[in-house]
Amino acid sequence: MTRLTHAWRAMESERRLAAVAALALLVTMFFPWYGLQSLNPKTKAIYSHSINAFGDVSFVEAAVFLVAAGVIAMLLARTEGHEFHLPGGDGTVTMIAGGWAGLLIFYRVFDRPAGNGYPVGIEWGFFLAFVATGVLFYAGWRMRAAERPEPPRTRSRRGPSQRERDTEIPPRRPPPEPGVTAVLPSSARPARSAPVPADRGASGRPRHPPPPGEQMSFEDRPADAE
């Protein structure tokens, strides 16, 4: 009981209305839904009796029960902080639940239980269930108008490791267009060498032999000879 009280206090007004409508839909399933008639073989008299939604269970009654129980379970889970994604949000899901349950109950008007040759009537519990589905649809519409859209989920992608970055092959540069001079990056440019003097060749050697320093003629004598 404490858990339900805490959940009720934590709900907004729209969610409270949806919870009340879903709970009322469950309760109305125990009220009289159909009126049947049968013949008493002893007295040969016809007597009437009523059955609830569980007196003649079909796909309709089972689906309505699951819809109401599912909405209540969703609201309690949201109040307790459980995070899960629903397509369109809680309001859209509640609207679809209320509309689907209403269509099923309306279909049951034309597909009533077998009366064994006697007419089958619709009781007041059936109409209360139909009203509960309308209130559930309205509550879902209010929830959808009040809630914020959920952010799209993004898958976190791990960046490449250091080893992958080291072994990564750099992209090839496209060839330069005609008439456009390609500019190489500083790391790819050749190192500049010092200018070569004009009197030296490509190898750095002098083009001509150096002139002799001082040449002695045959007429000159060395100073020691004197």
FIMAR-753964 format. One record per residue (C-alpha): z, y, x; residue number from 1; residue in one letter. Coordinates in pm, whole numbers, plus 32768, in hexadecimal, padded with zeros to 4 digits. Example, Ala and Ser with C-alpha at 12.3 -4.5 7.8 and 13.67 -1.06 7.14 Angstrom:
FIMAR-753964
      Z      Y      X   num   residu
   830C   7E3E   84CE     1        A
   82CA   7F96   8557     2        S
***
This chain:
FIMAR-753964
      Z      Y      X   num   residu
   8000   8000   8000     1        M
   804C   80EE   8121     2        T
   7EF2   80AE   81AE     3        R
   7E4B   8103   8064     4        L
   7F20   823B   8038     5        T
   7EC8   82B8   8192     6        H
   7D57   8272   8155     7        A
   7D5E   8329   8009     8        W
   7DFA   845F   80A6     9        R
   7CFC   8460   81C1    10        A
   7BCE   8455   80D8    11        M
   7B09   8584   806C    12        E
   7ADB   85CD   7EFB    13        S
   797B   8537   7EF9    14        E
   79F0   83F2   7F94    15        R
   7B17   83E2   7EA6    16        R
   7A29   83FC   7D81    17        L
   7951   82E6   7E11    18        A
   7A82   8208   7E47    19        A
   7AFA   8241   7CE2    20        V
   79A0   81F5   7C55    21        A
   797C   80B4   7D20    22        A
   7ADA   8042   7CBF    23        L
   7A96   8092   7B51    24        A
   7959   7FC4   7B63    25        L
   7A21   7E9B   7BDD    26        L
   7B26   7EC7   7ACC    27        V
   7A22   7EE0   79B6    28        T
   79A2   7D89   7A15    29        M
   7AE2   7CF7   7980    30        F
   7AAC   7DAE   7837    31        F
   79DF   7D1B   7719    32        P
   786D   7D2A   776B    33        W
   77CB   7C44   766E    34        Y
   7819   7BDF   750B    35        G
   77C3   7A77   74B5    36        L
   77C0   79B9   736F    37        Q
   77F1   7846   733B    38        S
   7819   7754   721D    39        L
   795B   7697   71E1    40        N
   78EF   7530   7195    41        P
   7A29   74E8   70C7    42        K
   7A33   7615   6FE5    43        T
   78C2   7665   6FFC    44        K
   7924   77CE   7034    45        A
   788C   78BC   712E    46        I
   7982   796A   720F    47        Y
   7946   7A6E   7318    48        S
   79E0   7A91   7471    49        H
   79A5   7B69   75A2    50        S
   7979   7B12   770F    51        I
   798C   7BEB   7844    52        N
   7894   7C04   7962    53        A
   791E   7AC9   7A04    54        F
   78FD   7A01   78C2    55        G
   778B   79D2   78FF    56        D
   774C   7A19   7A6F    57        V
   75E6   7A52   7ADD    58        S
   7539   7B08   7BF5    59        F
   757F   7C55   7B4A    60        V
   76FA   7C2C   7B39    61        E
   770D   7BA9   7C9F    62        A
   763C   7CCB   7D25    63        A
   770B   7DD0   7C68    64        V
   784C   7D3C   7CF1    65        F
   77C8   7D42   7E57    66        L
   774F   7EA9   7E32    67        V
   78A2   7F28   7DBB    68        A
   7965   7E62   7EC1    69        A
   7878   7ED1   7FD6    70        G
   789F   8043   7F84    71        V
   7A1A   8027   7F86    72        I
   7A16   7F6C   80D1    73        A
   7931   8073   816C    74        M
   7A0D   8194   80FD    75        L
   7B48   80ED   8184    76        L
   7AA1   80A2   82D1    77        A
   7A2D   820A   82F7    78        R
   7B89   828C   82A8    79        T
   7C25   81AB   83B2    80        E
   7B38   822F   84BA    81        G
   7A45   810E   84DE    82        H
   78F6   8186   8563    83        E
   77B6   80E0   84EB    84        F
   765E   8160   8497    85        H
   75C8   814F   833B    86        L
   745F   81AF   82F7    87        P
   7462   82FF   8248    88        G
   75DB   8329   825E    89        G
   76FA   82C6   817B    90        D
   7689   83A8   8060    91        G
   752E   8313   804F    92        T
   75B7   81B1   8055    93        V
   76AD   8204   7F3E    94        T
   7598   829C   7E6B    95        M
   74BF   8168   7E98    96        I
   75E7   8087   7E40    97        A
   7630   8144   7CFF    98        G
   74C2   8151   7C97    99        G
   748A   7FDF   7CE3   100        W
   75BE   7F77   7C1E   101        A
   7550   804E   7AF7   102        G
   73F6   7FB2   7AF3   103        L
   748B   7E55   7AFB   104        L
   7572   7E9E   79D6   105        I
   7456   7F3B   7913   106        F
   7384   7E05   7953   107        Y
   749D   7D2E   78CD   108        R
   746E   7DD4   7779   109        V
   7323   7D1B   7754   110        F
   7395   7BDD   7804   111        D
   74D4   7B88   774C   112        R
   7592   7A3E   775C   113        P
   751D   791F   7685   114        A
   75A8   7932   7522   115        G
   7545   77D5   74B3   116        N
   7479   7861   7396   117        G
   756F   7978   7341   118        Y
   7541   7AE6   739E   119        P
   75F9   7B64   74D3   120        V
   768E   7CBF   74BA   121        G
   76EB   7DC2   75C1   122        I
   785A   7E21   75D3   123        E
   7903   7F63   7644   124        W
   7952   7EE5   77A2   125        G
   77E0   7ECA   77E8   126        F
   77AB   803C   7799   127        F
   78D5   80A2   7871   128        L
   783D   7FE6   7996   129        A
   76F7   809E   7966   130        F
   77AE   81EC   7969   131        V
   7867   8187   7AA7   132        A
   771C   814B   7B57   133        T
   76A8   82A8   7AF5   134        G
   77E6   8343   7B82   135        V
   77B7   827A   7CC2   136        L
   7656   8300   7CE5   137        F
   76D2   8463   7CB1   138        Y
   77E6   8436   7DB2   139        A
   76E7   83BA   7EAE   140        G
   7610   84EC   7E6C   141        W
   773A   85CF   7EB1   142        R
   778E   8510   7FEE   143        M
   7629   8531   8067   144        R
   762D   86A8   802C   145        A
   7778   86D5   80E4   146        A
   774E   85F5   8212   147        E
   76A2   8655   8355   148        R
   7578   8591   83D6   149        P
   75CB   8496   84E4   150        E
   7543   84E5   8641   151        P
   742C   83FE   86B7   152        P
   7498   82EB   879E   153        R
   741C   830A   8905   154        T
   741F   81E7   89F1   155        R
   74C2   8246   8B3A   156        S
   73DB   81F4   8C5E   157        R
   7469   81B8   8DB8   158        R
   73BE   8279   8ECB   159        G
   731A   81CA   8FF1   160        P
   73FD   8152   9108   161        S
   73EE   81D1   926C   162        Q
   7331   809B   92DA   163        R
   722F   80CC   91C9   164        E
   7205   8238   922A   165        R
   71D6   81DA   9397   166        D
   70CD   80D7   934A   167        T
   701C   81AE   924C   168        E
   6EAE   81EC   92A2   169        I
   6E53   835E   9292   170        P
   6D3A   83AF   91A0   171        P
   6BDF   83DF   9230   172        R
   6B5C   8540   9233   173        R
   6A0E   8577   9187   174        P
   68EC   85E7   9267   175        P
   68B8   8760   9272   176        P
   67A9   87F1   919D   177        E
   666B   8876   9244   178        P
   669B   89D5   92C7   179        G
   6817   89BA   92C4   180        V
   68D3   89A3   940A   181        T
   69E3   889D   9403   182        A
   6B34   8918   9479   183        V
   6BFF   880E   9526   184        L
   6D78   8814   951A   185        P
   6E34   8885   964C   186        S
   6E9C   871E   969E   187        S
   6D31   86A7   96A2   188        A
   6C9F   87C6   976E   189        R
   6C4D   877A   98E0   190        P
   6D25   881F   99E6   191        A
   6C8A   8950   9A84   192        R
   6C50   8941   9BFE   193        S
   6C5F   8A61   9CF3   194        A
   6B14   8B1B   9D2B   195        P
   6A45   8AA1   9E53   196        V
   69DC   8BAD   9F4E   197        P
   686C   8BFC   9F6C   198        A
   6857   8B8A   A0D7   199        D
   68E1   8A30   A084   200        R
   683F   890A   9FD3   201        G
   68B2   883F   9EA9   202        A
   698B   8768   9F8B   203        S
   6A3A   8897   A020   204        G
   699C   8876   A17C   205        R
   68F0   89A4   A21F   206        P
   677B   89B5   A1F4   207        R
   6738   8A23   A363   208        H
   67F1   89CB   A4A1   209        P
   68E2   8AD4   A513   210        P
   685D   8BC6   A618   211        P
   68CE   8B82   A77C   212        P
   69EF   8C56   A7EF   213        G
   697F   8CC3   A94D   214        E
   6858   8C35   AA0F   215        Q
   6847   8C4C   AB8C   216        M
   66FF   8C82   AC3D   217        S
   669A   8BD2   AD79   218        F
   66AC   8D1C   AE39   219        E
   681A   8D53   ADEB   220        D
   690E   8CB5   AED0   221        R
   6A69   8C59   AE7E   222        P
   6B7B   8D38   AF02   223        A
   6C10   8C24   AFD9   224        D
   6ACB   8C03   B09F   225        A
   6AF3   8D59   B131   226        E
***
